[in-house]
Amino acid sequence: MHKKKKTLRRGIIAAGAAATAAAAVLVSTASAAPAPLQLHTDAAKPTVVLVHGAWADASGWNGVSERLQDDGYRVVAPANPLRGVANDSSYIASVLKSIEGPIVLVGHSYGGTVITNAAAGNPNVKALVYVAAFVPDKGELQGDLLGKFPGSEIPDAINPVPYSTADGTTGTDLYLKADKFRSAFAGDLPVSTTRLMEASQRPFTAAGFEESTTAAAWHDIPSFGLVAGADKAIPPALERFEYERAGAKKVVEVPGASHVVFISHPGITTKLIEQADAATR
């Protein structure tokens, strides 16, 4: 019996030693293993700021935002006030100043006018990405740009609605008519989707068409452009003209895409944004 106890004791001691050794190996291996690559990649990536245009809101970027986040980018999609070029550009500029590190700044439609002004003088903005957007030069009116090429259905789709402010002044908000919304704005989306978009559209103040651009950041910051091939809001010919004039480093065209190409083709939009990041690291 005494001999059996000794044998049992030796077995327990040996098993304990083996477990200790195995734990040491695991700890050593874990401490020696490099941190996940994704962590290093995330730290090096810029923040992507997505600026929507008129008759839309930041939720339109959800498909793009989700893809960017999955790829390790921090995303900020602020609410564009849609109260005029000077007001909106100043607001977005303040958002940009609150962000540390490099930025890839993206604008859709009227959002292109806003980022063109807002990014001026901000060294953190490394790339401008225009998605079916206005790309005005200094001194230009957005309305004048729209008249350069035929094909826009927006003028006939506008529904002006007066509004009053607390100080007694009045203005005019521009909505899109319910029966014109899908054709002029989002023709490649399901009817059920565009009905909801029309109901929740955010109006653009008419004063915005009367305010000229005071700075054109694309003269100093590399730009990239996406053309919506079947755009009935901003004619594709205007988008091509603007991107060429800005010296865009890369232009992607999506045949058959409506004005809201970033909603109907979020993957293509995301890819261009990431290519802009890669090209300006």
C-alpha positions in Angstrom: 0.0 0.0 0.0 2.8 2.4 0.9 4.4 1.8 -2.5 1.1 2.5 -4.3 0.8 5.8 -2.5 4.3 6.8 -3.5 3.5 6.0 -7.1 0.3 8.0 -7.0 2.1 11.0 -5.4 4.8 10.9 -8.2 2.0 10.8 -10.8 0.3 13.8 -9.4 3.6 15.8 -9.1 4.5 14.8 -12.7 1.0 15.9 -14.0 1.2 19.2 -12.2 4.7 19.9 -13.6 3.4 19.1 -17.1 0.4 21.4 -16.7 2.7 24.2 -15.5 5.0 23.7 -18.4 2.1 23.8 -20.9 0.8 26.9 -19.3 4.2 28.6 -19.6 4.4 27.7 -23.2 0.9 29.2 -23.8 1.8 32.4 -22.0 5.1 32.6 -23.8 3.4 32.0 -27.2 0.6 34.6 -26.5 3.1 37.2 -25.4 5.3 36.6 -28.4 2.5 36.7 -30.9 2.1 40.0 -32.7 -1.0 42.2 -32.2 -3.7 41.5 -34.8 -2.9 43.2 -38.1 -6.3 44.9 -38.1 -5.3 47.0 -35.0 -2.2 48.4 -36.7 -4.1 49.0 -39.9 -6.9 50.9 -38.1 -4.5 53.2 -36.4 -3.0 54.2 -39.7 -6.3 54.8 -41.5 -7.8 58.3 -41.9 -11.3 59.3 -40.7 -13.8 59.3 -43.5 -16.3 62.2 -43.4 -19.4 61.7 -45.5 -21.4 64.9 -46.4 -24.8 64.5 -47.9 -26.6 66.9 -50.2 -30.1 68.4 -50.6 -33.3 66.3 -50.1 -31.3 63.7 -48.2 -29.9 63.0 -44.8 -26.9 61.2 -43.4 -28.7 57.8 -43.2 -28.3 57.6 -47.0 -24.6 56.8 -46.4 -25.4 53.8 -44.3 -24.4 51.2 -46.9 -21.1 53.0 -47.5 -20.5 53.6 -43.7 -21.0 50.0 -42.9 -18.5 48.8 -45.5 -15.9 51.4 -44.4 -16.3 50.4 -40.8 -15.9 46.8 -41.7 -12.6 47.7 -43.4 -11.3 49.4 -40.3 -12.1 53.1 -41.0 -13.6 55.5 -38.5 -16.6 57.2 -40.2 -18.3 60.5 -39.4 -21.5 61.3 -41.3 -22.7 64.7 -40.0 -26.0 66.3 -40.7 -25.5 69.0 -43.4 -27.8 71.9 -42.3 -28.8 72.8 -45.9 -29.1 76.4 -44.9 -26.8 77.9 -47.6 -23.2 77.6 -48.8 -21.6 79.9 -46.2 -23.6 78.5 -43.2 -23.2 74.9 -44.2 -19.5 75.2 -45.1 -18.7 76.9 -41.8 -20.5 74.1 -40.0 -18.8 71.2 -41.8 -15.4 73.0 -41.3 -16.0 73.0 -37.6 -16.7 69.3 -37.7 -13.5 68.7 -39.6 -11.5 70.7 -37.0 -12.9 68.5 -34.2 -11.3 65.4 -35.8 -7.7 64.5 -35.0 -5.5 63.0 -37.7 -5.9 62.7 -41.5 -9.3 62.9 -43.2 -10.8 61.7 -46.4 -13.7 64.1 -47.1 -16.6 62.9 -49.3 -19.4 65.0 -50.7 -22.5 64.0 -52.6 -24.4 66.5 -54.9 -24.6 69.8 -53.0 -22.4 68.3 -50.4 -19.6 68.6 -53.1 -20.1 72.4 -52.9 -19.9 72.3 -49.1 -16.7 70.2 -48.9 -15.1 72.4 -51.6 -15.4 75.4 -49.3 -15.1 73.6 -45.9 -11.8 71.9 -46.6 -9.9 75.0 -47.7 -6.9 75.6 -45.4 -7.3 72.4 -43.4 -4.1 70.4 -43.7 -5.7 67.3 -42.2 -7.9 66.8 -45.3 -5.8 64.5 -47.5 -8.3 63.7 -50.3 -11.7 65.0 -51.6 -14.1 62.5 -53.1 -16.9 63.8 -55.2 -19.9 61.5 -55.6 -22.3 62.7 -58.4 -21.4 66.1 -57.0 -21.0 69.8 -57.7 -17.4 70.9 -57.8 -17.5 74.7 -58.1 -14.5 77.0 -58.5 -14.1 80.1 -56.5 -16.7 82.7 -57.4 -19.1 80.3 -59.1 -22.8 79.8 -58.3 -24.2 76.3 -58.1 -27.1 77.3 -60.2 -24.8 78.5 -63.0 -23.0 75.2 -63.0 -26.3 73.3 -63.3 -27.1 75.3 -66.5 -23.9 74.4 -68.3 -25.2 71.2 -69.7 -28.8 70.0 -70.5 -30.5 67.0 -68.8 -31.3 68.0 -65.3 -34.9 67.4 -64.2 -34.5 69.3 -61.0 -35.8 72.7 -62.1 -39.2 71.2 -63.1 -39.3 69.1 -59.9 -38.8 71.9 -57.4 -41.6 72.7 -55.0 -40.9 76.1 -53.2 -42.3 76.4 -49.7 -42.0 79.7 -47.8 -40.9 79.5 -44.1 -40.6 82.0 -41.3 -37.8 82.4 -38.7 -38.1 83.4 -35.1 -36.8 86.9 -35.9 -39.6 87.5 -38.4 -37.6 87.1 -41.5 -38.8 84.8 -44.2 -37.1 82.4 -46.7 -38.0 79.7 -49.2 -37.3 76.0 -48.8 -37.0 73.9 -51.9 -38.5 70.5 -51.9 -38.9 67.9 -54.7 -42.5 67.2 -55.8 -43.8 63.8 -54.9 -44.5 62.8 -58.5 -41.1 63.9 -59.7 -38.9 62.7 -56.8 -38.0 59.2 -58.1 -37.3 60.2 -61.7 -35.3 63.3 -60.9 -33.4 62.0 -57.9 -33.4 58.2 -57.3 -34.6 56.4 -60.4 -32.6 53.2 -59.8 -34.0 52.5 -56.3 -37.2 50.5 -55.6 -40.4 52.5 -55.6 -41.1 51.6 -52.0 -37.8 53.1 -51.0 -38.2 56.3 -52.9 -41.7 56.9 -51.5 -40.1 56.9 -48.0 -37.3 59.1 -49.1 -39.7 61.6 -50.6 -41.7 61.7 -47.5 -38.7 62.4 -45.3 -36.7 64.6 -47.6 -34.8 67.5 -46.1 -35.3 70.8 -48.0 -32.6 73.0 -49.3 -32.9 76.7 -48.9 -33.3 78.7 -52.1 -30.7 81.1 -50.8 -28.1 78.4 -51.4 -28.4 78.9 -55.2 -27.6 82.5 -54.8 -24.4 82.1 -52.8 -21.1 81.8 -54.6 -18.2 79.6 -53.6 -15.5 81.5 -51.7 -12.8 78.9 -51.7 -12.0 75.9 -53.9 -10.0 73.3 -51.9 -9.5 71.0 -54.9 -6.9 73.4 -56.2 -4.7 72.2 -53.3 -6.1 68.8 -52.2 -6.1 65.8 -54.5 -9.6 65.0 -55.8 -11.5 61.9 -57.0 -14.8 61.6 -58.8 -17.7 59.3 -59.3 -20.0 59.9 -62.3 -23.6 58.6 -62.1 -24.2 57.6 -65.7 -28.0 58.1 -65.6 -28.1 61.1 -63.3 -31.2 63.2 -63.8 -30.3 65.8 -61.2 -26.7 66.7 -62.1 -26.1 65.9 -65.7 -23.3 63.3 -66.2 -21.7 65.7 -68.7 -21.4 68.3 -65.9 -19.8 65.8 -63.5 -17.2 64.8 -66.1 -16.4 68.4 -66.9 -16.0 69.3 -63.2 -13.8 66.3 -62.4 -11.6 67.0 -65.4 -11.3 70.7 -64.5 -10.3 69.7 -60.9 -7.6 67.4 -62.2 -9.2 64.4 -60.5 -6.6 61.6 -60.0 -9.2 59.0 -60.6 -12.8 59.1 -62.1 -15.2 56.1 -61.9 -18.4 56.0 -64.0 -21.3 53.8 -63.1 -23.6 53.3 -66.1 -27.3 53.4 -65.4 -26.8 54.8 -61.9 -29.1 57.5 -60.7 -28.2 60.6 -58.7 -28.1 58.6 -55.5 -25.4 56.2 -56.8 -23.9 56.0 -53.3 -27.1 54.3 -52.1 -27.7 52.1 -55.2 -24.0 51.2 -55.5 -22.4 51.5 -52.1 -19.7 49.0 -52.9 -18.3 51.0 -55.9 -18.5 54.2 -53.8 -16.7 52.6 -50.9 -14.0 51.3 -53.2 -13.3 54.7 -54.7 -13.0 56.2 -51.2 -10.5 53.6 -50.2 -8.6 54.1 -53.4 -8.4 57.8 -52.6 -7.0 57.0 -49.2 -4.4 54.6 -50.6 -3.4 57.2 -53.3 -2.8 60.0 -50.7 -1.1 58.2 -47.8 
